[in-house]
Amino acid sequence: MASSHGSLAKEAIALLNKFSAGRQCLDDFMEDASKDLQNMGTLHKKFILDVVSGCIEHKQLLDVVINVFYGQNGKCLSRGDRSQFVIICYLATFSLDDLGLQHFSNIIKSLDIKKMHMFLTFFFTNLTTWIQDEWNSIYDAAYVEKHWINPLLRWRPEIYILMDRLAVKISGGSRVKKAPIKTTEPQEFSLSKPKPRPLPMPELIPQQEKSKPVPKSTYMAPKETQMIEEIKQKNHQRTEELLYEANMKQFRCGNPQKSEHTKRAMSQIKEDLESKLKFNSFHSSEIPSSNKNNSWPIKLNSAAILRQGALYDRQLEKELQRMESLVEGAREPSSFLQWQKEMREKDLQEELAKIERRRLEGRISYEEAAMARTRIMERNQKTAQLKKEETAQLMRRYAEKRLQEEKEMRDLVQQVAEGHKNSKTAKEKLQKIKQSIVKEVSEQRRELLRQALEEAQAELSRRFEIICEIRAIESLPHVRVRNFDDSETAGHELLGEMSLVELKERLALLREAQQTEQQEKREHILEEKQNKKQLLLEQLDTINLHTRALAQAAVIRKKEREARPGFRQAMTRDDTVLALQKKLEEKQQERQRLKQIEGRKAKRSEQAAAHAEERNTGTHDKKSLTVKSWEELELSLERHIQKDAPYVVSQTETLKT
């Protein structure tokens, strides 16, 4: 039986050596192997094929162990023995329960005992450390511990016994056997050899259960982390919404100023109105004056000077070519250009008249909107006055109720104060006793602190004396006498050895050579700079010449343009523009009249308020408190009105317009 399992293991090792993962398919390889093993029994054939297919399927798991084993003991092992270590690792991990210890030990003994002992020691020593960690990184940790680690830990004591037996065999085989003394021994004469004992049939190996496939959840991120992230995002969004609501809805009773919501609503209303009244946005800017002031000089760099000079050279060359073409008989397109210029001027006049009409129409709509705002303001003032009267009545009732409650509370406090007078004497006695106890404790504490301070001062003075002694010892001078000759070498007998004097001489010569080289470089750089400066000056002369010529041409064009009639005269002759200007003047006069009426009303209201203040200066403090509360209430009502009715325009905004 032992020889049977050993031979089967060797067959499996040979079959595994034939397989190459990159070139062959596992199913094709197993079919070819089953054809080659037709002469073998079904059980033996099934055992070999199961072992080889299991090693190939779990190659990633087994390579973790075998690679590290070869990394540590690769010097004393050959690469040809890798398959037998893979099969032993597979049998120990997956088939030890099915085989049993006896069959497993027979397979171990049929191979090289020393190598098997080395591998089993390495495998079971590192099983629960880094091997388990590496397997956990490939498969699920709970699955690895339940199906592979725990069965191996159960078999580990018996495997250790097997390893001890292998160690005894290795030590017995390594001993030097003494040569036996040759003696003549009689031997029986045998005529016939005995028949060899027939090989026993191998025991049936129970069919191995297929291992469960690796769950898909191993390679997927857990749902809990995704759910936690979603919950975090929702909570963050909810907190932002709550914070936004808290900032928007502030406490109105403690905020005398206008709220942020009110300010935003008012600014939004103002922006909407101003966006509707942007009349001058389509007007083009003024035509830039051609007579620019050249009193401020512009300093050009060298690149700009060379670029400008090249541009003027190209222009000069182009002008010379044009003159040559004219001499040869070409035609000047001046008549066409003159007609084109006249048509452009005509189009420009029409465009300017259209722009002026649009501007006047916009100004008229602006005046109409301003008058509409004044009407809305009057309506808002009337509604606010009604609200003020209603709130004044409510505040008066509330003040009377508060005064009655304060009077009742004052009576109740007086009754309670009479009951507290008796307990006050007892509290004073208890306070005196506590003060005496605290005084005694503080005196004892002060004495202990004084003693500790004296001990600390003594220790500090002792340390200070020791430090002074150490510094005095360190301040003593160290006398060192050294005789050194600059002209002698150190005596190391090197090829390039030299004395200090020679070294200084050579360094001085090198320094002089460097200085002369630097001087030559400076002279070369200065010469190049001078040439470049001369080139730039020549280019500047050409640029100045061309700029003067261009300035003269611009002056001539300006005089020609001034000689022609202006565009405004043609524009003012338009009948529609004149009608629009007249309508705009009427609207402006009507708006000015409304402003004067509003100013008179404001003066009358201010005078009435001043008279009311003079009458109310001698009233009681309670009335002043109620007046302040009424003013705060009026402000809150104004904010409430502005919040509920954002289309209402305030008085200050109307006056600004």
Secondary structure as GFF3:
##gff-version 3
##sequence-region A 1 657
A	DSSP	alpha_helix	2	18	.	.	.	ID=ss1
A	DSSP	alpha_helix	26	36	.	.	.	ID=ss2
A	DSSP	alpha_helix	42	57	.	.	.	ID=ss3
A	DSSP	alpha_helix	59	73	.	.	.	ID=ss4
A	DSSP	three_ten_helix	74	76	.	.	.	ID=ss5
A	DSSP	three_ten_helix	79	81	.	.	.	ID=ss6
A	DSSP	alpha_helix	82	94	.	.	.	ID=ss7
A	DSSP	alpha_helix	96	99	.	.	.	ID=ss8
A	DSSP	alpha_helix	101	110	.	.	.	ID=ss9
A	DSSP	alpha_helix	113	125	.	.	.	ID=ss10
A	DSSP	pi_helix	127	131	.	.	.	ID=ss11
A	DSSP	alpha_helix	132	138	.	.	.	ID=ss12
A	DSSP	alpha_helix	141	144	.	.	.	ID=ss13
A	DSSP	pi_helix	145	149	.	.	.	ID=ss14
A	DSSP	alpha_helix	150	174	.	.	.	ID=ss15
A	DSSP	three_ten_helix	216	219	.	.	.	ID=ss16
A	DSSP	alpha_helix	223	248	.	.	.	ID=ss17
A	DSSP	alpha_helix	260	276	.	.	.	ID=ss18
A	DSSP	three_ten_helix	280	282	.	.	.	ID=ss19
A	DSSP	alpha_helix	302	328	.	.	.	ID=ss20
A	DSSP	alpha_helix	334	474	.	.	.	ID=ss21
A	DSSP	alpha_helix	500	563	.	.	.	ID=ss22
A	DSSP	alpha_helix	567	572	.	.	.	ID=ss23
A	DSSP	alpha_helix	575	615	.	.	.	ID=ss24
A	DSSP	alpha_helix	621	644	.	.	.	ID=ss25
A	DSSP	alpha_helix	651	656	.	.	.	ID=ss26
###
